Amino acid sequence: MTLTAALAILAGLVLAAIVAHGAWSARRAGPRQALPLPRAERVEPMMSGTAAAAVAPLDVAADEPVRARRGPRIDALIDAIAPLRFESAVSGEFVLAHLPSTRRAGSKPFLIEGLNAESAQWEPIALGQRYGELQAGVQLANRSGALNEIEYSEFAQKVQDFAENVGAMVELPDMLEVAARARELDGFASQHDAQLTVTLRANTVSWSLGYLQQCAARYGFVPGAVSGRLVLAAAEEHAPPVLVLSFDAQVALAEQPELGALREVSLALDVPQTAESGEPFAAWQQVARGLADDMDATLVDDQGAAITLQAFTAIGNELTQMYQALAARDLAAGSGSARRLFS
């Protein structure tokens, strides 16, 4: 072999090595991709280690039937109530035909219930039933603030119009007393509200959407109804999710989402929305730490500072006191009234 031929071969090998290194570097710099699952058998997402122990208590016992969750109910703890009385019982069909088209007064929802003439129980208005009395309740406070005079006046006008249409006598509570109750309840709620959020920040390589979904599925997360969210559903039907994993919605909405790159995702726990007995804080902490290990990420707070184990412990101690205060007010976390108040 001539020297010229040998040099040509050597040059070709060097060029091939450079091309291969470039392709490897480009792949390494790109977002991590999901691994293909075996096609022979469907593989269900599994949890392992401490995260499994944290999330497991959220499941209902195997021998307990899952009961459908009823809609929101009027509660004197968080509602101002206006009774409506009839001379004689009226049908559910009649009441439903005259309900206000919208049941909101500003940012506050209001509900209408009936006293069932047969069962003597208060219930949402239903077809085929008869009601001797009605009551309308407007929420005193939510995360938008306390019910104000303008919102109360709007509620009063709608209820008066409804009462006139159905031939009922309505008794509206005093506006000044209602406003005072609303401010007091709002003050309590603002001091006992907690929405915990931790950010997972990629240490080196970014993540593809598929990779994020695959990692999160191991802990039970599924796509949420809103783009840019994965949720860990509660055992209770129709209940709000226990945990929410949020990311850039533009990646999910892109024409080729698999090509998008994510470097940060946020894991959130809305504390008043889930019962303490389900151990949602333990799930939040353990899932956050598990995902950080799986995805090579650092856990940081909203200021960008790393979150330590001691910080998780301090948060847990504060939450214990908050749970106790809510329960003492008959607004235990996860109860229907607490979910309405902290919404």
C-alpha positions in Angstrom: 0.0 0.0 0.0 1.4 3.4 -0.9 1.8 6.2 1.5 -0.8 8.2 -0.3 -3.4 5.4 0.0 -2.6 4.9 3.7 -3.0 8.6 4.5 -6.3 8.6 2.6 -7.6 5.7 4.7 -6.5 7.4 7.9 -8.1 10.6 6.9 -11.4 8.7 6.2 -11.3 7.1 9.7 -10.7 10.4 11.4 -13.5 12.0 9.5 -15.9 9.2 10.4 -14.9 9.5 14.1 -15.6 13.3 14.0 -19.0 12.7 12.5 -19.8 10.0 15.0 -18.7 12.2 17.9 -20.8 15.1 16.6 -23.9 12.9 16.4 -23.2 11.6 19.9 -22.8 15.1 21.2 -25.9 16.3 19.6 -27.9 13.4 21.0 -26.5 14.0 24.4 -27.3 17.7 24.3 -30.9 17.0 23.2 -33.8 16.3 25.6 -34.0 12.9 27.2 -36.4 10.7 25.4 -38.8 8.1 26.8 -37.8 4.5 26.6 -39.9 2.2 24.4 -42.2 -0.1 26.4 -42.3 -3.8 25.6 -44.9 -4.5 23.0 -45.7 -8.1 24.0 -47.6 -7.1 27.1 -49.1 -3.9 28.4 -47.0 -2.6 31.3 -48.9 -0.7 34.0 -47.1 2.2 35.7 -45.6 1.1 39.0 -44.4 2.9 42.0 -41.3 1.8 44.0 -39.5 2.6 47.2 -40.5 5.4 49.6 -42.7 7.1 47.0 -45.0 4.1 46.8 -45.3 4.1 50.6 -46.2 7.8 50.5 -48.9 7.5 47.8 -50.3 4.1 48.9 -52.5 5.5 51.7 -54.4 7.6 49.2 -56.0 4.4 47.8 -59.3 3.2 49.3 -59.4 -0.2 50.9 -60.3 -3.0 48.5 -63.5 -3.9 50.3 -64.8 -0.3 50.5 -67.1 0.8 47.7 -66.2 4.1 46.1 -69.1 6.4 46.6 -70.0 9.0 44.1 -69.3 12.5 45.5 -72.4 14.7 45.7 -72.4 18.3 44.5 -71.7 21.2 46.9 -74.2 21.8 49.7 -75.2 24.9 51.6 -73.4 25.2 54.9 -74.1 27.8 57.5 -70.4 27.9 58.3 -69.5 29.5 55.0 -72.8 30.7 53.5 -75.3 33.4 54.2 -78.7 31.8 54.0 -82.0 33.2 52.8 -85.1 31.0 53.5 -87.9 30.9 51.0 -91.3 29.6 52.1 -94.5 28.5 50.2 -98.1 28.2 51.2 -98.1 24.7 49.8 -95.5 22.3 48.4 -94.2 22.8 44.9 -92.7 20.3 42.4 -89.1 20.1 41.5 -90.0 20.6 37.9 -91.6 23.9 38.8 -88.6 25.1 40.8 -86.1 24.0 38.2 -88.0 25.9 35.5 -87.5 29.2 37.4 -84.0 28.9 38.7 -81.8 31.9 38.0 -79.8 31.4 34.7 -76.6 32.1 36.6 -75.9 31.4 40.2 -73.0 33.7 40.9 -72.9 37.1 42.6 -69.7 38.7 41.5 -66.9 36.2 42.3 -69.1 34.3 44.8 -71.3 31.3 43.9 -74.7 30.7 45.5 -76.7 27.6 45.8 -80.5 26.8 46.1 -81.8 23.7 47.9 -85.2 22.3 48.8 -86.7 20.7 51.9 -88.1 17.4 50.5 -91.7 17.2 51.5 -91.5 13.4 51.9 -88.0 12.8 53.4 -87.9 16.1 55.3 -84.2 16.4 54.2 -82.5 19.3 52.5 -81.3 18.4 49.0 -80.4 19.9 45.6 -83.6 20.4 43.6 -84.5 17.2 41.7 -87.2 16.1 39.2 -90.1 14.1 40.6 -89.8 15.5 44.1 -91.9 18.1 46.0 -90.6 20.8 48.3 -92.2 22.6 51.1 -89.4 25.1 51.6 -86.3 26.4 49.7 -83.2 28.1 50.9 -80.6 30.1 49.0 -77.0 30.4 50.3 -74.3 32.7 49.0 -70.7 31.9 49.8 -69.2 34.3 52.3 -65.6 34.0 51.1 -63.2 32.2 48.8 -59.8 32.8 47.5 -61.0 35.9 45.7 -61.7 37.5 49.1 -64.7 38.2 51.3 -68.2 38.7 50.0 -68.7 42.5 49.7 -71.8 44.7 49.7 -72.0 44.9 45.9 -71.9 41.1 45.6 -74.4 40.7 48.4 -76.8 43.2 46.7 -76.5 41.2 43.5 -77.3 38.0 45.3 -80.3 39.6 47.1 -81.7 40.9 43.8 -81.5 37.5 42.1 -83.1 35.7 45.0 -85.9 38.3 45.3 -86.6 37.9 41.5 -86.6 34.1 41.9 -88.9 34.2 44.9 -91.4 36.4 43.0 -91.3 33.9 40.0 -92.0 30.9 42.2 -94.5 32.6 44.6 -92.3 32.3 47.7 -91.8 34.6 50.7 -88.0 35.3 51.1 -86.2 36.4 54.2 -82.9 38.0 53.5 -80.2 38.3 56.2 -78.9 41.7 57.2 -76.3 42.9 54.8 -74.0 44.5 57.5 -74.0 41.3 59.5 -73.3 39.2 56.5 -70.4 41.5 55.5 -68.9 41.3 59.0 -69.1 37.5 58.9 -67.6 37.4 55.5 -64.6 39.5 56.6 -64.0 37.4 59.7 -64.2 34.1 57.7 -61.9 35.5 55.0 -59.4 36.5 57.7 -59.4 33.0 59.1 -59.0 31.4 55.6 -56.1 33.7 54.6 -54.2 32.6 57.7 -54.9 28.9 57.2 -54.4 28.5 53.4 -51.4 26.6 51.9 -50.5 25.7 48.4 -47.2 24.0 48.4 -45.0 24.1 45.2 -41.6 22.8 44.5 -39.7 23.1 41.3 -37.6 20.4 39.7 -34.8 21.9 37.7 -32.7 19.8 35.3 -29.1 19.4 36.4 -27.7 18.6 32.9 -29.8 17.3 30.1 -33.3 18.7 29.4 -36.3 16.4 29.2 -38.7 15.6 26.4 -42.5 15.5 27.2 -42.6 11.8 26.7 -39.7 11.3 29.1 -41.5 13.4 31.7 -44.8 11.5 31.2 -43.0 8.2 31.5 -41.2 9.1 34.7 -44.4 10.6 36.3 -46.5 7.6 35.3 -44.4 5.5 37.7 -46.0 7.4 40.5 -49.5 7.3 39.1 -49.7 10.6 37.2 -52.0 10.9 34.2 -52.6 13.8 31.7 -54.8 16.5 33.2 -57.8 18.2 31.5 -55.6 21.3 31.0 -52.6 21.3 28.7 -49.3 21.5 30.6 -50.5 19.4 33.6 -50.2 15.9 34.8 -52.3 14.9 37.8 -52.3 12.4 40.6 -56.0 11.6 41.0 -57.6 11.2 44.4 -59.3 7.9 45.3 -62.6 9.8 45.8 -64.6 10.1 42.5 -64.8 13.7 41.2 -62.5 15.0 43.9 -59.7 17.4 43.0 -56.3 15.9 42.2 -54.0 15.3 45.1 -50.9 16.5 43.3 -50.4 18.5 40.1 -47.2 18.4 38.0 -47.1 21.5 35.8 -44.8 22.3 32.8 -44.7 24.6 29.8 -48.0 24.2 28.0 -46.5 25.3 24.7 -44.5 22.1 24.6 -47.7 20.0 24.9 -49.5 22.2 22.3 -46.6 22.1 19.7 -47.2 20.3 16.4 -44.3 17.9 17.4 -44.3 17.9 21.2 -41.7 15.1 21.2 -39.1 17.6 20.0 -39.7 20.1 22.8 -37.3 20.5 25.6 -38.2 21.0 29.3 -35.8 22.1 32.0 -38.2 22.8 34.8 -41.5 21.3 36.1 -43.4 22.2 39.2 -45.1 19.8 41.7 -48.0 21.4 43.6 -50.1 20.3 46.6 -53.3 22.3 47.4 -53.4 21.5 51.1 -57.1 22.3 52.0 -58.4 20.3 49.1 -57.3 16.9 50.4 -57.9 15.2 53.7 -55.0 14.9 56.1 -55.8 11.2 56.5 -54.7 10.6 52.9 -51.1 11.8 53.8 -50.9 14.1 50.8 -47.9 16.0 52.3 -45.9 12.7 52.5 -46.9 12.0 48.9 -45.8 15.5 47.8 -42.4 15.2 49.5 -41.6 11.7 48.4 -42.8 12.1 44.8 -40.8 15.3 44.5 -37.6 13.6 45.8 -38.2 10.4 43.7 -38.7 12.4 40.5 -35.6 14.5 41.3 -33.6 11.3 41.5 -35.1 9.7 38.5 -34.8 12.7 36.3 -31.4 14.1 37.6 -33.0 17.3 38.9 -32.6 19.6 41.9 -35.5 20.6 44.0 -35.7 24.4 44.4 -38.2 26.9 46.0 -39.7 29.9 44.2 -36.5 31.9 45.0 -34.3 29.3 43.3 -32.8 28.0 46.5 -32.3 24.3 47.0 -34.8 22.6 49.3 -33.3 20.5 52.0 -34.7 17.6 54.1 -34.8 20.0 57.1 -37.0 22.4 55.1 -39.5 19.6 54.3 -39.6 18.7 58.1 -40.3 22.4 59.0 -43.1 22.6 56.5 -44.6 19.4 57.8 -44.7 20.7 61.3 -46.5 23.9 60.2 -49.0 21.9 58.3 -49.9 19.8 61.3 -50.9 23.0 63.2 -52.9 24.2 60.1 -54.8 20.9 59.9 -55.7 21.1 63.6 -56.9 24.7 63.2 -59.1 23.8 60.2 -60.6 20.8 62.0 -61.3 22.9 65.1 -63.4 25.3 62.9 -65.3 22.3 61.4 -63.5 23.0 58.1 -61.3 20.0 58.0 -59.1 19.7 54.9 -60.8 17.7 52.2 -64.3 18.4 53.4 -66.8 19.8 51.0 -67.0 23.1 52.8 -63.2 23.5 53.0 -62.9 22.8 49.2 -65.5 25.5 48.5 -63.9 28.0 50.9 -60.4 27.5 49.5 -61.3 27.7 45.8 
